Amino acid sequence: MNMPDRTEQVKALANDTRMEILRLLADPSRHFAHQESADPVEFGVCVHQLAKKFSISQPTMSRHLKLLRRAEFISTSRKEKWMYCSRKDAGLNEYWDWMKRSLNIQGTDRTDRRSPIIVNPREVLLEQWEDDAKGAVQWRTLISGDRTASQDLVCGLAYFAPHDTLEIHHHAETEIVHVLKGAGTTYFDDRVTEMMEGTTIYVGRNTPHGWTAGPDGMTLLYTIAASSFSDIRYIFSGNEES
């Protein structure tokens, strides 16, 4: 890799849209599973799909991607008439190493972190599944190693409108779910159980489970034993990994 222009790199990261592009490209199989023109992991994410995701024009998205490519943070390739892009973790890691050396940053090992991480949910992007068959739930991931200087735990808030669902699924990591607001039901261990405000549920590894909100909706606090949300593979009943 050629020595990148540091000014270009700083400029590339000094924009919320470009930062969000990099975050989404970290896990294309999750955020762009609906892409049909090419496998988003193998070929990258189509520029058209990215523009649609952000509700901006394709020329505007292309300008964002041009800056990220010049900074060595993404790579691009063409397949037939479409342009695809992929995140270059090597470039991002090199930039971070340079920052640590240049600014003499010490004590960056997350295992030694002593200061708290404070996250305001209002400042976190609201997400949802691209595939409606997985459920209409929306969520904000508050603590995750790919977004915060943390490890070992992922924590976030899941928002259910009245009668919204997160369909039956499982994952390899254990999970604790706490009902902050509202009520609903959970499918767990082959039975349906009522949930109310204050209910806390422990979900074991690879245990099928799902959530359904009641008529007033429901808000859940979830904590999962993983370092990053992008590490978790949600497997829905009758579907491949997501």
Biotite code that builds the C-alpha atoms (Angstrom):
import biotite.structure as struc

atoms = struc.array([
    struc.Atom([0.000, 0.000, 0.000], chain_id="A", res_id=1, res_name="MET", atom_name="CA", element="C"),
    struc.Atom([1.322, 3.451, -0.949], chain_id="A", res_id=2, res_name="ASN", atom_name="CA", element="C"),
    struc.Atom([1.851, 5.994, 1.797], chain_id="A", res_id=3, res_name="MET", atom_name="CA", element="C"),
    struc.Atom([-1.533, 7.743, 2.041], chain_id="A", res_id=4, res_name="PRO", atom_name="CA", element="C"),
    struc.Atom([-2.018, 11.496, 2.197], chain_id="A", res_id=5, res_name="ASP", atom_name="CA", element="C"),
    struc.Atom([-2.767, 12.229, 5.860], chain_id="A", res_id=6, res_name="ARG", atom_name="CA", element="C"),
    struc.Atom([-4.701, 15.376, 4.968], chain_id="A", res_id=7, res_name="THR", atom_name="CA", element="C"),
    struc.Atom([-6.952, 13.306, 2.714], chain_id="A", res_id=8, res_name="GLU", atom_name="CA", element="C"),
    struc.Atom([-7.488, 10.802, 5.515], chain_id="A", res_id=9, res_name="GLN", atom_name="CA", element="C"),
    struc.Atom([-8.433, 13.436, 8.080], chain_id="A", res_id=10, res_name="VAL", atom_name="CA", element="C"),
    struc.Atom([-10.791, 15.038, 5.573], chain_id="A", res_id=11, res_name="LYS", atom_name="CA", element="C"),
    struc.Atom([-12.352, 11.666, 4.732], chain_id="A", res_id=12, res_name="ALA", atom_name="CA", element="C"),
    struc.Atom([-13.227, 10.967, 8.360], chain_id="A", res_id=13, res_name="LEU", atom_name="CA", element="C"),
    struc.Atom([-14.439, 14.488, 9.155], chain_id="A", res_id=14, res_name="ALA", atom_name="CA", element="C"),
    struc.Atom([-17.945, 13.771, 7.900], chain_id="A", res_id=15, res_name="ASN", atom_name="CA", element="C"),
    struc.Atom([-20.797, 11.853, 9.540], chain_id="A", res_id=16, res_name="ASP", atom_name="CA", element="C"),
    struc.Atom([-21.997, 10.309, 6.283], chain_id="A", res_id=17, res_name="THR", atom_name="CA", element="C"),
    struc.Atom([-18.570, 8.943, 5.378], chain_id="A", res_id=18, res_name="ARG", atom_name="CA", element="C"),
    struc.Atom([-18.104, 7.575, 8.891], chain_id="A", res_id=19, res_name="MET", atom_name="CA", element="C"),
    struc.Atom([-21.457, 5.808, 8.621], chain_id="A", res_id=20, res_name="GLU", atom_name="CA", element="C"),
    struc.Atom([-20.492, 4.408, 5.202], chain_id="A", res_id=21, res_name="ILE", atom_name="CA", element="C"),
    struc.Atom([-17.393, 2.853, 6.737], chain_id="A", res_id=22, res_name="LEU", atom_name="CA", element="C"),
    struc.Atom([-19.420, 1.389, 9.590], chain_id="A", res_id=23, res_name="ARG", atom_name="CA", element="C"),
    struc.Atom([-21.978, -0.188, 7.249], chain_id="A", res_id=24, res_name="LEU", atom_name="CA", element="C"),
    struc.Atom([-19.259, -1.590, 4.995], chain_id="A", res_id=25, res_name="LEU", atom_name="CA", element="C"),
    struc.Atom([-17.777, -3.375, 8.011], chain_id="A", res_id=26, res_name="ALA", atom_name="CA", element="C"),
    struc.Atom([-20.617, -5.898, 7.810], chain_id="A", res_id=27, res_name="ASP", atom_name="CA", element="C"),
    struc.Atom([-22.087, -5.902, 4.295], chain_id="A", res_id=28, res_name="PRO", atom_name="CA", element="C"),
    struc.Atom([-23.822, -9.250, 4.737], chain_id="A", res_id=29, res_name="SER", atom_name="CA", element="C"),
    struc.Atom([-25.971, -7.731, 7.482], chain_id="A", res_id=30, res_name="ARG", atom_name="CA", element="C"),
    struc.Atom([-26.719, -4.321, 6.036], chain_id="A", res_id=31, res_name="HIS", atom_name="CA", element="C"),
    struc.Atom([-26.949, -5.239, 2.337], chain_id="A", res_id=32, res_name="PHE", atom_name="CA", element="C"),
    struc.Atom([-28.229, -8.811, 2.375], chain_id="A", res_id=33, res_name="ALA", atom_name="CA", element="C"),
    struc.Atom([-30.919, -7.805, -0.134], chain_id="A", res_id=34, res_name="HIS", atom_name="CA", element="C"),
    struc.Atom([-28.342, -6.928, -2.837], chain_id="A", res_id=35, res_name="GLN", atom_name="CA", element="C"),
    struc.Atom([-29.026, -9.216, -5.803], chain_id="A", res_id=36, res_name="GLU", atom_name="CA", element="C"),
    struc.Atom([-26.558, -8.015, -8.443], chain_id="A", res_id=37, res_name="SER", atom_name="CA", element="C"),
    struc.Atom([-23.512, -9.473, -6.649], chain_id="A", res_id=38, res_name="ALA", atom_name="CA", element="C"),
    struc.Atom([-22.543, -10.943, -3.282], chain_id="A", res_id=39, res_name="ASP", atom_name="CA", element="C"),
    struc.Atom([-21.911, -7.920, -1.006], chain_id="A", res_id=40, res_name="PRO", atom_name="CA", element="C"),
    struc.Atom([-19.092, -9.710, 0.823], chain_id="A", res_id=41, res_name="VAL", atom_name="CA", element="C"),
    struc.Atom([-17.302, -11.116, -2.220], chain_id="A", res_id=42, res_name="GLU", atom_name="CA", element="C"),
    struc.Atom([-17.758, -8.207, -4.656], chain_id="A", res_id=43, res_name="PHE", atom_name="CA", element="C"),
    struc.Atom([-18.577, -5.319, -2.330], chain_id="A", res_id=44, res_name="GLY", atom_name="CA", element="C"),
    struc.Atom([-21.602, -3.072, -2.006], chain_id="A", res_id=45, res_name="VAL", atom_name="CA", element="C"),
    struc.Atom([-23.074, -1.417, -5.081], chain_id="A", res_id=46, res_name="CYS", atom_name="CA", element="C"),
    struc.Atom([-22.824, 2.385, -5.132], chain_id="A", res_id=47, res_name="VAL", atom_name="CA", element="C"),
    struc.Atom([-26.493, 2.522, -6.078], chain_id="A", res_id=48, res_name="HIS", atom_name="CA", element="C"),
    struc.Atom([-27.426, 0.556, -2.941], chain_id="A", res_id=49, res_name="GLN", atom_name="CA", element="C"),
    struc.Atom([-25.368, 2.893, -0.750], chain_id="A", res_id=50, res_name="LEU", atom_name="CA", element="C"),
    struc.Atom([-26.989, 5.975, -2.260], chain_id="A", res_id=51, res_name="ALA", atom_name="CA", element="C"),
    struc.Atom([-30.419, 4.436, -1.675], chain_id="A", res_id=52, res_name="LYS", atom_name="CA", element="C"),
    struc.Atom([-29.500, 3.584, 1.911], chain_id="A", res_id=53, res_name="LYS", atom_name="CA", element="C"),
    struc.Atom([-28.649, 7.219, 2.657], chain_id="A", res_id=54, res_name="PHE", atom_name="CA", element="C"),
    struc.Atom([-31.433, 8.700, 0.490], chain_id="A", res_id=55, res_name="SER", atom_name="CA", element="C"),
    struc.Atom([-28.948, 10.800, -1.479], chain_id="A", res_id=56, res_name="ILE", atom_name="CA", element="C"),
    struc.Atom([-28.174, 11.017, -5.180], chain_id="A", res_id=57, res_name="SER", atom_name="CA", element="C"),
    struc.Atom([-25.670, 8.651, -6.749], chain_id="A", res_id=58, res_name="GLN", atom_name="CA", element="C"),
    struc.Atom([-23.312, 11.513, -7.792], chain_id="A", res_id=59, res_name="PRO", atom_name="CA", element="C"),
    struc.Atom([-23.258, 12.736, -4.178], chain_id="A", res_id=60, res_name="THR", atom_name="CA", element="C"),
    struc.Atom([-22.490, 9.227, -2.927], chain_id="A", res_id=61, res_name="MET", atom_name="CA", element="C"),
    struc.Atom([-19.758, 8.891, -5.551], chain_id="A", res_id=62, res_name="SER", atom_name="CA", element="C"),
    struc.Atom([-18.081, 12.041, -4.215], chain_id="A", res_id=63, res_name="ARG", atom_name="CA", element="C"),
    struc.Atom([-18.082, 10.593, -0.694], chain_id="A", res_id=64, res_name="HIS", atom_name="CA", element="C"),
    struc.Atom([-16.608, 7.330, -1.958], chain_id="A", res_id=65, res_name="LEU", atom_name="CA", element="C"),
    struc.Atom([-13.950, 9.139, -3.984], chain_id="A", res_id=66, res_name="LYS", atom_name="CA", element="C"),
    struc.Atom([-12.658, 10.781, -0.807], chain_id="A", res_id=67, res_name="LEU", atom_name="CA", element="C"),
    struc.Atom([-12.667, 7.476, 1.070], chain_id="A", res_id=68, res_name="LEU", atom_name="CA", element="C"),
    struc.Atom([-10.835, 5.749, -1.779], chain_id="A", res_id=69, res_name="ARG", atom_name="CA", element="C"),
    struc.Atom([-8.147, 8.451, -1.939], chain_id="A", res_id=70, res_name="ARG", atom_name="CA", element="C"),
    struc.Atom([-7.688, 8.017, 1.814], chain_id="A", res_id=71, res_name="ALA", atom_name="CA", element="C"),
    struc.Atom([-7.115, 4.258, 1.306], chain_id="A", res_id=72, res_name="GLU", atom_name="CA", element="C"),
    struc.Atom([-10.136, 3.432, 3.465], chain_id="A", res_id=73, res_name="PHE", atom_name="CA", element="C"),
    struc.Atom([-12.113, 1.651, 0.729], chain_id="A", res_id=74, res_name="ILE", atom_name="CA", element="C"),
    struc.Atom([-11.440, -0.118, -2.567], chain_id="A", res_id=75, res_name="SER", atom_name="CA", element="C"),
    struc.Atom([-13.670, -0.089, -5.626], chain_id="A", res_id=76, res_name="THR", atom_name="CA", element="C"),
    struc.Atom([-14.229, -2.466, -8.510], chain_id="A", res_id=77, res_name="SER", atom_name="CA", element="C"),
    struc.Atom([-16.569, -2.737, -11.468], chain_id="A", res_id=78, res_name="ARG", atom_name="CA", element="C"),
    struc.Atom([-18.798, -5.698, -12.363], chain_id="A", res_id=79, res_name="LYS", atom_name="CA", element="C"),
    struc.Atom([-20.670, -5.263, -15.623], chain_id="A", res_id=80, res_name="GLU", atom_name="CA", element="C"),
    struc.Atom([-22.259, -1.802, -15.450], chain_id="A", res_id=81, res_name="LYS", atom_name="CA", element="C"),
    struc.Atom([-22.165, -1.444, -11.652], chain_id="A", res_id=82, res_name="TRP", atom_name="CA", element="C"),
    struc.Atom([-19.475, -0.062, -9.355], chain_id="A", res_id=83, res_name="MET", atom_name="CA", element="C"),
    struc.Atom([-18.885, -1.810, -6.011], chain_id="A", res_id=84, res_name="TYR", atom_name="CA", element="C"),
    struc.Atom([-16.918, -0.797, -2.943], chain_id="A", res_id=85, res_name="CYS", atom_name="CA", element="C"),
    struc.Atom([-15.427, -2.610, 0.049], chain_id="A", res_id=86, res_name="SER", atom_name="CA", element="C"),
    struc.Atom([-13.869, -1.375, 3.273], chain_id="A", res_id=87, res_name="ARG", atom_name="CA", element="C"),
    struc.Atom([-10.077, -1.610, 3.581], chain_id="A", res_id=88, res_name="LYS", atom_name="CA", element="C"),
    struc.Atom([-9.430, -2.461, 7.213], chain_id="A", res_id=89, res_name="ASP", atom_name="CA", element="C"),
    struc.Atom([-5.687, -2.465, 6.526], chain_id="A", res_id=90, res_name="ALA", atom_name="CA", element="C"),
    struc.Atom([-5.886, 1.215, 5.605], chain_id="A", res_id=91, res_name="GLY", atom_name="CA", element="C"),
    struc.Atom([-7.955, 2.076, 8.667], chain_id="A", res_id=92, res_name="LEU", atom_name="CA", element="C"),
    struc.Atom([-5.594, 0.163, 10.953], chain_id="A", res_id=93, res_name="ASN", atom_name="CA", element="C"),
    struc.Atom([-2.581, 1.871, 9.412], chain_id="A", res_id=94, res_name="GLU", atom_name="CA", element="C"),
    struc.Atom([-4.170, 5.273, 9.988], chain_id="A", res_id=95, res_name="TYR", atom_name="CA", element="C"),
    struc.Atom([-4.950, 4.422, 13.623], chain_id="A", res_id=96, res_name="TRP", atom_name="CA", element="C"),
    struc.Atom([-1.379, 3.193, 14.196], chain_id="A", res_id=97, res_name="ASP", atom_name="CA", element="C"),
    struc.Atom([-0.059, 6.427, 12.697], chain_id="A", res_id=98, res_name="TRP", atom_name="CA", element="C"),
    struc.Atom([-2.327, 8.474, 14.978], chain_id="A", res_id=99, res_name="MET", atom_name="CA", element="C"),
    struc.Atom([-1.096, 6.624, 18.059], chain_id="A", res_id=100, res_name="LYS", atom_name="CA", element="C"),
    struc.Atom([2.550, 7.115, 17.086], chain_id="A", res_id=101, res_name="ARG", atom_name="CA", element="C"),
    struc.Atom([2.127, 10.753, 16.074], chain_id="A", res_id=102, res_name="SER", atom_name="CA", element="C"),
    struc.Atom([0.191, 11.805, 19.167], chain_id="A", res_id=103, res_name="LEU", atom_name="CA", element="C"),
    struc.Atom([2.000, 9.475, 21.558], chain_id="A", res_id=104, res_name="ASN", atom_name="CA", element="C"),
    struc.Atom([-1.252, 7.860, 22.638], chain_id="A", res_id=105, res_name="ILE", atom_name="CA", element="C"),
    struc.Atom([-0.643, 5.472, 25.509], chain_id="A", res_id=106, res_name="GLN", atom_name="CA", element="C"),
    struc.Atom([-2.826, 2.922, 27.264], chain_id="A", res_id=107, res_name="GLY", atom_name="CA", element="C"),
    struc.Atom([-5.042, 2.145, 24.260], chain_id="A", res_id=108, res_name="THR", atom_name="CA", element="C"),
    struc.Atom([-5.455, -1.522, 25.200], chain_id="A", res_id=109, res_name="ASP", atom_name="CA", element="C"),
    struc.Atom([-9.183, -1.930, 25.842], chain_id="A", res_id=110, res_name="ARG", atom_name="CA", element="C"),
    struc.Atom([-8.523, -4.569, 28.490], chain_id="A", res_id=111, res_name="THR", atom_name="CA", element="C"),
    struc.Atom([-6.856, -1.858, 30.617], chain_id="A", res_id=112, res_name="ASP", atom_name="CA", element="C"),
    struc.Atom([-9.551, 0.757, 30.136], chain_id="A", res_id=113, res_name="ARG", atom_name="CA", element="C"),
    struc.Atom([-10.589, 2.399, 33.405], chain_id="A", res_id=114, res_name="ARG", atom_name="CA", element="C"),
    struc.Atom([-12.582, 5.444, 32.330], chain_id="A", res_id=115, res_name="SER", atom_name="CA", element="C"),
    struc.Atom([-16.295, 4.916, 31.604], chain_id="A", res_id=116, res_name="PRO", atom_name="CA", element="C"),
    struc.Atom([-17.884, 5.019, 28.167], chain_id="A", res_id=117, res_name="ILE", atom_name="CA", element="C"),
    struc.Atom([-20.942, 7.253, 28.160], chain_id="A", res_id=118, res_name="ILE", atom_name="CA", element="C"),
    struc.Atom([-23.348, 7.056, 25.217], chain_id="A", res_id=119, res_name="VAL", atom_name="CA", element="C"),
    struc.Atom([-26.405, 9.220, 24.570], chain_id="A", res_id=120, res_name="ASN", atom_name="CA", element="C"),
    struc.Atom([-28.990, 7.093, 22.689], chain_id="A", res_id=121, res_name="PRO", atom_name="CA", element="C"),
    struc.Atom([-30.260, 10.171, 20.856], chain_id="A", res_id=122, res_name="ARG", atom_name="CA", element="C"),
    struc.Atom([-26.871, 10.479, 19.155], chain_id="A", res_id=123, res_name="GLU", atom_name="CA", element="C"),
    struc.Atom([-26.857, 6.865, 17.899], chain_id="A", res_id=124, res_name="VAL", atom_name="CA", element="C"),
    struc.Atom([-28.213, 5.810, 14.516], chain_id="A", res_id=125, res_name="LEU", atom_name="CA", element="C"),
    struc.Atom([-31.569, 4.005, 14.538], chain_id="A", res_id=126, res_name="LEU", atom_name="CA", element="C"),
    struc.Atom([-31.297, 0.731, 12.584], chain_id="A", res_id=127, res_name="GLU", atom_name="CA", element="C"),
    struc.Atom([-33.638, -1.946, 11.287], chain_id="A", res_id=128, res_name="GLN", atom_name="CA", element="C"),
    struc.Atom([-33.524, -5.108, 9.191], chain_id="A", res_id=129, res_name="TRP", atom_name="CA", element="C"),
    struc.Atom([-33.508, -4.746, 5.426], chain_id="A", res_id=130, res_name="GLU", atom_name="CA", element="C"),
    struc.Atom([-35.606, -7.908, 5.225], chain_id="A", res_id=131, res_name="ASP", atom_name="CA", element="C"),
    struc.Atom([-39.072, -7.275, 6.659], chain_id="A", res_id=132, res_name="ASP", atom_name="CA", element="C"),
    struc.Atom([-39.514, -11.006, 7.198], chain_id="A", res_id=133, res_name="ALA", atom_name="CA", element="C"),
    struc.Atom([-37.119, -10.738, 10.153], chain_id="A", res_id=134, res_name="LYS", atom_name="CA", element="C"),
    struc.Atom([-39.388, -8.308, 11.945], chain_id="A", res_id=135, res_name="GLY", atom_name="CA", element="C"),
    struc.Atom([-40.199, -4.607, 12.118], chain_id="A", res_id=136, res_name="ALA", atom_name="CA", element="C"),
    struc.Atom([-38.181, -3.906, 15.271], chain_id="A", res_id=137, res_name="VAL", atom_name="CA", element="C"),
    struc.Atom([-35.766, -0.964, 15.276], chain_id="A", res_id=138, res_name="GLN", atom_name="CA", element="C"),
    struc.Atom([-32.701, -0.676, 17.479], chain_id="A", res_id=139, res_name="TRP", atom_name="CA", element="C"),
    struc.Atom([-29.785, 1.460, 18.608], chain_id="A", res_id=140, res_name="ARG", atom_name="CA", element="C"),
    struc.Atom([-26.516, -0.301, 19.451], chain_id="A", res_id=141, res_name="THR", atom_name="CA", element="C"),
    struc.Atom([-24.974, 1.738, 22.260], chain_id="A", res_id=142, res_name="LEU", atom_name="CA", element="C"),
    struc.Atom([-21.897, -0.267, 23.261], chain_id="A", res_id=143, res_name="ILE", atom_name="CA", element="C"),
    struc.Atom([-20.000, -2.297, 20.666], chain_id="A", res_id=144, res_name="SER", atom_name="CA", element="C"),
    struc.Atom([-16.293, -2.767, 20.051], chain_id="A", res_id=145, res_name="GLY", atom_name="CA", element="C"),
    struc.Atom([-16.577, -1.628, 16.432], chain_id="A", res_id=146, res_name="ASP", atom_name="CA", element="C"),
    struc.Atom([-18.046, 1.696, 17.600], chain_id="A", res_id=147, res_name="ARG", atom_name="CA", element="C"),
    struc.Atom([-16.835, 2.254, 21.166], chain_id="A", res_id=148, res_name="THR", atom_name="CA", element="C"),
    struc.Atom([-13.567, 1.527, 22.966], chain_id="A", res_id=149, res_name="ALA", atom_name="CA", element="C"),
    struc.Atom([-15.023, -1.575, 24.606], chain_id="A", res_id=150, res_name="SER", atom_name="CA", element="C"),
    struc.Atom([-14.879, -5.343, 24.488], chain_id="A", res_id=151, res_name="GLN", atom_name="CA", element="C"),
    struc.Atom([-16.682, -8.485, 25.668], chain_id="A", res_id=152, res_name="ASP", atom_name="CA", element="C"),
    struc.Atom([-20.199, -6.976, 25.772], chain_id="A", res_id=153, res_name="LEU", atom_name="CA", element="C"),
    struc.Atom([-22.651, -5.468, 23.306], chain_id="A", res_id=154, res_name="VAL", atom_name="CA", element="C"),
    struc.Atom([-25.503, -3.395, 24.679], chain_id="A", res_id=155, res_name="CYS", atom_name="CA", element="C"),
    struc.Atom([-28.365, -1.548, 23.021], chain_id="A", res_id=156, res_name="GLY", atom_name="CA", element="C"),
    struc.Atom([-32.028, -0.604, 22.938], chain_id="A", res_id=157, res_name="LEU", atom_name="CA", element="C"),
    struc.Atom([-34.684, -2.309, 20.812], chain_id="A", res_id=158, res_name="ALA", atom_name="CA", element="C"),
    struc.Atom([-37.887, -0.415, 19.999], chain_id="A", res_id=159, res_name="TYR", atom_name="CA", element="C"),
    struc.Atom([-41.119, -2.210, 19.116], chain_id="A", res_id=160, res_name="PHE", atom_name="CA", element="C"),
    struc.Atom([-44.189, -0.364, 17.873], chain_id="A", res_id=161, res_name="ALA", atom_name="CA", element="C"),
    struc.Atom([-47.548, -1.961, 18.819], chain_id="A", res_id=162, res_name="PRO", atom_name="CA", element="C"),
    struc.Atom([-47.548, -5.629, 17.759], chain_id="A", res_id=163, res_name="HIS", atom_name="CA", element="C"),
    struc.Atom([-44.106, -5.375, 16.101], chain_id="A", res_id=164, res_name="ASP", atom_name="CA", element="C"),
    struc.Atom([-41.934, -8.495, 16.199], chain_id="A", res_id=165, res_name="THR", atom_name="CA", element="C"),
    struc.Atom([-38.403, -9.787, 16.091], chain_id="A", res_id=166, res_name="LEU", atom_name="CA", element="C"),
    struc.Atom([-38.961, -13.165, 14.515], chain_id="A", res_id=167, res_name="GLU", atom_name="CA", element="C"),
    struc.Atom([-37.641, -16.442, 15.942], chain_id="A", res_id=168, res_name="ILE", atom_name="CA", element="C"),
    struc.Atom([-33.853, -16.621, 15.650], chain_id="A", res_id=169, res_name="HIS", atom_name="CA", element="C"),
    struc.Atom([-30.755, -17.770, 17.484], chain_id="A", res_id=170, res_name="HIS", atom_name="CA", element="C"),
    struc.Atom([-27.097, -16.835, 17.794], chain_id="A", res_id=171, res_name="HIS", atom_name="CA", element="C"),
    struc.Atom([-24.024, -18.390, 19.376], chain_id="A", res_id=172, res_name="ALA", atom_name="CA", element="C"),
    struc.Atom([-23.733, -15.751, 22.104], chain_id="A", res_id=173, res_name="GLU", atom_name="CA", element="C"),
    struc.Atom([-25.641, -15.626, 25.386], chain_id="A", res_id=174, res_name="THR", atom_name="CA", element="C"),
    struc.Atom([-27.972, -12.667, 25.867], chain_id="A", res_id=175, res_name="GLU", atom_name="CA", element="C"),
    struc.Atom([-29.852, -10.883, 28.639], chain_id="A", res_id=176, res_name="ILE", atom_name="CA", element="C"),
    struc.Atom([-32.970, -8.893, 27.746], chain_id="A", res_id=177, res_name="VAL", atom_name="CA", element="C"),
    struc.Atom([-34.742, -6.504, 30.107], chain_id="A", res_id=178, res_name="HIS", atom_name="CA", element="C"),
    struc.Atom([-38.125, -4.880, 29.430], chain_id="A", res_id=179, res_name="VAL", atom_name="CA", element="C"),
    struc.Atom([-37.743, -1.142, 30.060], chain_id="A", res_id=180, res_name="LEU", atom_name="CA", element="C"),
    struc.Atom([-41.164, -0.069, 28.860], chain_id="A", res_id=181, res_name="LYS", atom_name="CA", element="C"),
    struc.Atom([-44.395, -1.657, 27.677], chain_id="A", res_id=182, res_name="GLY", atom_name="CA", element="C"),
    struc.Atom([-45.235, -5.333, 27.491], chain_id="A", res_id=183, res_name="ALA", atom_name="CA", element="C"),
    struc.Atom([-45.374, -8.238, 25.084], chain_id="A", res_id=184, res_name="GLY", atom_name="CA", element="C"),
    struc.Atom([-44.600, -11.909, 24.687], chain_id="A", res_id=185, res_name="THR", atom_name="CA", element="C"),
    struc.Atom([-41.504, -13.984, 24.038], chain_id="A", res_id=186, res_name="THR", atom_name="CA", element="C"),
    struc.Atom([-41.134, -17.315, 22.304], chain_id="A", res_id=187, res_name="TYR", atom_name="CA", element="C"),
    struc.Atom([-38.503, -19.096, 24.342], chain_id="A", res_id=188, res_name="PHE", atom_name="CA", element="C"),
    struc.Atom([-37.728, -22.727, 25.000], chain_id="A", res_id=189, res_name="ASP", atom_name="CA", element="C"),
    struc.Atom([-40.722, -23.862, 22.888], chain_id="A", res_id=190, res_name="ASP", atom_name="CA", element="C"),
    struc.Atom([-43.241, -21.840, 24.852], chain_id="A", res_id=191, res_name="ARG", atom_name="CA", element="C"),
    struc.Atom([-44.803, -18.384, 24.755], chain_id="A", res_id=192, res_name="VAL", atom_name="CA", element="C"),
    struc.Atom([-44.292, -16.290, 27.893], chain_id="A", res_id=193, res_name="THR", atom_name="CA", element="C"),
    struc.Atom([-45.801, -12.950, 28.864], chain_id="A", res_id=194, res_name="GLU", atom_name="CA", element="C"),
    struc.Atom([-43.382, -10.072, 29.456], chain_id="A", res_id=195, res_name="MET", atom_name="CA", element="C"),
    struc.Atom([-44.070, -6.874, 31.373], chain_id="A", res_id=196, res_name="MET", atom_name="CA", element="C"),
    struc.Atom([-42.078, -3.842, 32.452], chain_id="A", res_id=197, res_name="GLU", atom_name="CA", element="C"),
    struc.Atom([-39.167, -5.071, 34.563], chain_id="A", res_id=198, res_name="GLY", atom_name="CA", element="C"),
    struc.Atom([-39.133, -8.629, 33.174], chain_id="A", res_id=199, res_name="THR", atom_name="CA", element="C"),
    struc.Atom([-35.575, -9.917, 32.629], chain_id="A", res_id=200, res_name="THR", atom_name="CA", element="C"),
    struc.Atom([-34.782, -12.945, 30.482], chain_id="A", res_id=201, res_name="ILE", atom_name="CA", element="C"),
    struc.Atom([-31.544, -14.875, 30.086], chain_id="A", res_id=202, res_name="TYR", atom_name="CA", element="C"),
    struc.Atom([-31.132, -16.507, 26.658], chain_id="A", res_id=203, res_name="VAL", atom_name="CA", element="C"),
    struc.Atom([-28.574, -19.300, 26.364], chain_id="A", res_id=204, res_name="GLY", atom_name="CA", element="C"),
    struc.Atom([-26.277, -19.965, 23.430], chain_id="A", res_id=205, res_name="ARG", atom_name="CA", element="C"),
    struc.Atom([-28.039, -21.053, 20.217], chain_id="A", res_id=206, res_name="ASN", atom_name="CA", element="C"),
    struc.Atom([-31.441, -20.975, 21.908], chain_id="A", res_id=207, res_name="THR", atom_name="CA", element="C"),
    struc.Atom([-34.312, -20.089, 19.522], chain_id="A", res_id=208, res_name="PRO", atom_name="CA", element="C"),
    struc.Atom([-36.216, -17.046, 20.734], chain_id="A", res_id=209, res_name="HIS", atom_name="CA", element="C"),
    struc.Atom([-38.323, -14.163, 19.446], chain_id="A", res_id=210, res_name="GLY", atom_name="CA", element="C"),
    struc.Atom([-40.145, -11.097, 20.743], chain_id="A", res_id=211, res_name="TRP", atom_name="CA", element="C"),
    struc.Atom([-43.585, -9.616, 20.056], chain_id="A", res_id=212, res_name="THR", atom_name="CA", element="C"),
    struc.Atom([-44.840, -6.315, 21.440], chain_id="A", res_id=213, res_name="ALA", atom_name="CA", element="C"),
    struc.Atom([-48.266, -5.812, 22.942], chain_id="A", res_id=214, res_name="GLY", atom_name="CA", element="C"),
    struc.Atom([-50.818, -3.130, 21.938], chain_id="A", res_id=215, res_name="PRO", atom_name="CA", element="C"),
    struc.Atom([-48.790, -0.329, 23.584], chain_id="A", res_id=216, res_name="ASP", atom_name="CA", element="C"),
    struc.Atom([-45.427, -1.271, 22.083], chain_id="A", res_id=217, res_name="GLY", atom_name="CA", element="C"),
    struc.Atom([-42.296, -2.266, 23.978], chain_id="A", res_id=218, res_name="MET", atom_name="CA", element="C"),
    struc.Atom([-38.706, -1.149, 24.596], chain_id="A", res_id=219, res_name="THR", atom_name="CA", element="C"),
    struc.Atom([-36.026, -3.703, 25.465], chain_id="A", res_id=220, res_name="LEU", atom_name="CA", element="C"),
    struc.Atom([-32.504, -3.303, 26.805], chain_id="A", res_id=221, res_name="LEU", atom_name="CA", element="C"),
    struc.Atom([-30.313, -6.079, 25.381], chain_id="A", res_id=222, res_name="TYR", atom_name="CA", element="C"),
    struc.Atom([-26.829, -7.161, 26.455], chain_id="A", res_id=223, res_name="THR", atom_name="CA", element="C"),
    struc.Atom([-25.006, -9.799, 24.412], chain_id="A", res_id=224, res_name="ILE", atom_name="CA", element="C"),
    struc.Atom([-21.742, -11.579, 25.244], chain_id="A", res_id=225, res_name="ALA", atom_name="CA", element="C"),
    struc.Atom([-19.809, -10.407, 22.173], chain_id="A", res_id=226, res_name="ALA", atom_name="CA", element="C"),
    struc.Atom([-17.160, -7.781, 21.587], chain_id="A", res_id=227, res_name="SER", atom_name="CA", element="C"),
    struc.Atom([-18.904, -6.211, 18.595], chain_id="A", res_id=228, res_name="SER", atom_name="CA", element="C"),
    struc.Atom([-22.415, -6.256, 17.189], chain_id="A", res_id=229, res_name="PHE", atom_name="CA", element="C"),
    struc.Atom([-20.912, -7.046, 13.786], chain_id="A", res_id=230, res_name="SER", atom_name="CA", element="C"),
    struc.Atom([-19.526, -10.306, 15.249], chain_id="A", res_id=231, res_name="ASP", atom_name="CA", element="C"),
    struc.Atom([-23.003, -11.643, 16.036], chain_id="A", res_id=232, res_name="ILE", atom_name="CA", element="C"),
    struc.Atom([-24.646, -13.844, 13.383], chain_id="A", res_id=233, res_name="ARG", atom_name="CA", element="C"),
    struc.Atom([-28.411, -13.854, 13.702], chain_id="A", res_id=234, res_name="TYR", atom_name="CA", element="C"),
    struc.Atom([-29.858, -17.045, 12.234], chain_id="A", res_id=235, res_name="ILE", atom_name="CA", element="C"),
    struc.Atom([-33.590, -16.868, 11.595], chain_id="A", res_id=236, res_name="PHE", atom_name="CA", element="C"),
    struc.Atom([-35.842, -19.906, 11.355], chain_id="A", res_id=237, res_name="SER", atom_name="CA", element="C"),
    struc.Atom([-35.905, -21.104, 7.739], chain_id="A", res_id=238, res_name="GLY", atom_name="CA", element="C"),
    struc.Atom([-33.198, -18.646, 6.641], chain_id="A", res_id=239, res_name="ASN", atom_name="CA", element="C"),
    struc.Atom([-29.448, -18.566, 6.185], chain_id="A", res_id=240, res_name="GLU", atom_name="CA", element="C"),
    struc.Atom([-27.182, -16.592, 8.456], chain_id="A", res_id=241, res_name="GLU", atom_name="CA", element="C"),
    struc.Atom([-27.774, -12.842, 8.642], chain_id="A", res_id=242, res_name="SER", atom_name="CA", element="C"),
])
